[in-house]
Amino acid sequence: MGFSLTSSPSHLCSDHQSLCNSLSPSHNLQFTSSLSSWRPRNFNSPLKLITTQKSQPRTSSLSSLQVSVQDPQDLPKETSSSIESQKTPNGQAKHHIWVNPKSPRASQLRQLSYDSRYASLVKVAVALNSCDSTEEDVIKVLNSLGENPSEQDAVIVLNNMESPETALIALKYFQEKSKPKKRVILYNVTLKVFRKSRNLDGAELLFDEMLNKGVLPDNITFSTIISCARMCSLPNKAVEWFEKMPSFGLNPDDVTYSAMIDAYGKAGNVDLALSLYDRARTEKWRIDLVTFSTLIKIYGVSGNFDGALNVYEEMKALGVKPNLVIYNTLLDAMGRAKRPWQAKIVYRELIKNGFSPNFGTYAALLRAYGRARYGQDALSVYREMKKKGLELNVVLYNTILAMCADIGFTDEAIEIFEDLKKSETCEPDSWTFSSLITIYSCSGKVSEAEEMLNQMLEAGFEPNIYVLTSLIQCYGKANRTDDVVRTFDRLINLGITPDARFCGCLLNVMTQTSNEELGKLIGCIDRANPQLASVVKLLVEGETVDGAFKQEATELFSSIGREVRKPYCNCLIDLCVNLDLLEKACELLEIGLSLEVYTAIQTKSPTQWSLHLKSLSLGAALTALHVWMNDLTIAIENGEELPPCLGINTGHGKHKYSENGLATVFESHLNELNAPFHEAPEKAGWFLTTKVAALSWLESRKIPEPVA
């Protein structure tokens, strides 16, 4: 029986993309009658072991035979018999012959298959990868292919090479020996070698050589160079090459367009990246995971966190499975959004889908929980990282230490700081020391704060405004007014300009200072913010012109930033309470309400009138209570009907550096006033009373008592 090695019809010369992408051997066998001169035409086409039709077939009933060397159990039922007749498209019968895979004949057939040839070509490529990049050594290896290696042989060898220097010599050899019909094919497959090694400069030089030799690039040429630029993290270069394509008369395909979403996004052209993404959704382009990751990052950095989540959901809807990079990018976006609950959902999905968290995962979680002040969750992640032997960098240490400072985790912060000092990969920086000084200062631990300052100076860091602000707060708690003044002078000598937060800290220290030493602090405030000092002086020294205090206070609050209005107003009211200036405290509360520094302090419904004191200082809360009691009295006198229930909401939280919250202190004051409000067991932070009890109490208070 004569055999013919043929392939299914192909168009190798007209479709070189198939040739460049043919990287794996066929798993079927085909043979020709001339076994010594076989040559497949297309490596993408499945090769089949068939017999050619003879002019005088041995058996008239057999027009073609197909031979299988599979085990019988691997064949479908309908082909498990030794011979089975089928119909070809032209109506002729086609027969399959099963060959025992254990027979010598099967072994011989395998040796004649292209699997064997492909394996030998890969071995040549491996030899080239390991030899010296000299023309002599490279040609010596290539000579093993014979005098006239085929174009297909050249493609497979080049495609399996790793060294760009060696690949250039091999390219020149194949161009001379194989005489390719389309020279761009060998250039494209050589460009892929440069892409593997992330050698963009070499790829660009090879492109110039192509042009000099009159070889016109095609889409594959540009897509290979563009993807090389992406792999080299040079998005601007990718954009540059993409925008060259029209000058060569080339139109990018959807794969290239999809890659450019990533490139434009990383190059900073967000609008064009998002515009291409909108087009991709409309035209159903294929988008890779790297591009999806870039899109999520674009939305996250720009603050469009819902957009980041939408990309993630769209990706899953398209059947694209997220990888660990996608999960980490989304976790980072949810951290920026201060949505720790969504970060938890993403993390659970990551674990559910079988991924193991890496350093990037834990880092994103730490930032997400730290920014949102999810203390226990952040500490849990930190301890899991330490358990797995993952070393944090100083930025992550500072993130968790800053969180500890904000929520009052003193012991935990000290433990983490000791871990940092033992670390072999990083050392404390100025922000590290700043967080520890803040923690000790807020806890009133003066000696520990001073010792940490000394360590900071020994490490070569000068205290910044945040450190000095914390120290002033610490000295104020300890009633060490002279040290407050000394620290203020130190700030001025360092050339640091006091900011609004620093002035607010000085104002807060005044609320804790005895009347005899207020003058020392007024002097500091006068040097830092004369307008604020003028208002303070009118409180402490008294106003000489009626209405001057209210006017200057209004001008002050109208000129400062919204983020410091409430702290300033709280401190000034506290100072009024300390100085027994109830009228001035009420004026400040009125200013705060008119400028919306305070909102919705009093609310009314048909069933309950309420006083809301959350986020107010103690002095401001007591002043608000005094005003509310007067308003209730006036309402009764005007014939208004009180509702069945009256309530005061102080909130149930505690101060982060104290066991007491506003509710604890306020309850004591209500007892002093003999007020009929009692803490509601089912509503933490609420003090309630009935209409009857409130009327009786207000009636007994003919003259409003001064704020204690």
CORNORLIN-V489239 format. One line per field, one symbol per residue. ss: DSSP state (@ for helix, = for strand, . for the rest). phi: phi as a letter, one per 40 degrees, with the letter a starting at -180 (. if undefined). burial: 1 if it has 24 or more other C-alpha atoms within 12 Angstrom, else 0. A space follows every 50 residues. Layout:
# CORNORLIN-V489239
ss->???
phi->???
burial->???
This chain:
# CORNORLIN-V489239
ss->..==..=........@@@@@...........=..@@@.........=..= =.............====...@@@..@@@...=====.....======.. ...@@@@@@@@..@@@@@@@@@@@@@@@@@....@@@@@@@@@@@..... @@@@@@@@@....@@@@@@@@@@@@@@......@@@@@@@@@@@@@...@ @@@@@@@@@@@@......@@@@@@@@@@@@@...@@@@@@@@..@@@@.. ...@@@@@@@@@@@@@@..@@@@@@@@@@@@@@.....@@@@@@@@@@@@ @@..@@@@@@@@@@@@@......@@@@@@@@@@@@@...@@@@@@@@@@@ @@......@@@@@@@@@@@@@...@@@@@@@@@@@@@......@@@@@@@ @@@@@@@..@@@@@@@@@@@@@.......@@@@@@@@@@@@@...@@@@@ @@@@@@@@......@@@@@@@@@@@@@...@@@@@@@@@@@@@......@ @@@@@@@@@@....@@@@@@@@@@@@@@.@@@@@@@@@@@.......@@@ @@@@@@@@@..@@@@@@@@@@@@@@@@@...@@@@@@@@@@@@@...... .===...=====.....@@@@@@@@@@@@@@@@@@@@.......=====. ...........@@@@@@@@@@@.....==......=====@@@@@@@@@@ ........
phi->.cbbcbbcdabdccbcccccccbbccbbbbbbcbccbcaccacccccbcb bccccbccbccbcabbbbbccdccccdcbcccbbcbbcdcgccbbbbcbd cccdccccccccccdccccccccccccccccccbdccccccccccgcbcc cccccccccccbccccccccdcccccccfccbcccccccccccccdcfbc dccccccccdcccgcccbdcdcccccccccccfbcccdcdccccddcbgb bdccccdcccdccccccgcccccccccdcccccfccbccccdcccccdcc ccgcccccccccccdcccgcccbccccccccccccccfbccccccccccd cccgcbdbdcccccccccccccgcdccccccdccccccgcccccccdccc cccdccbgccccccccccccccccbabcbccccccccccccccgcccccc cccccccccgbcccccccccccccccccfbccccccccccccccgcccbc cccccccccccbbcdcbcdcccccccccadcccccccccccgccbcgccc ccccccccbccccbccdccdcccdcccccgbccccccccccccccgcbbf cbbbbdbabbbbbdgcccccccccccccccccccccccgcccccbbabbb gbcbccbacbbccccccccccccfcccbccccbcgbbbaccccccccccc bcbdcccc
burial->00111110000100011111111111011111000000111111111111 11100000000111111111000000000000010000000001111110 00000000110111101100111111111010000001101100100011 11111111111111111111111110010101111111111111110111 01110110010000011111111111111110011111101110100000 01011111111111111101011101100100000111111111111111 10001111101101100000111111111111111111110111011011 00000011111111111111111110111011001000001111111111 11111111110111011011000000111111111111111111110111 01101100000111111111111111111110111011111000000111 11111111111110000101111110111011111111110000000011 01110110010001111111111111111011011111111100001100 11000000111111111111111111111001100000000110111111 11000010001111111011001011111000001111111001101100 00010011
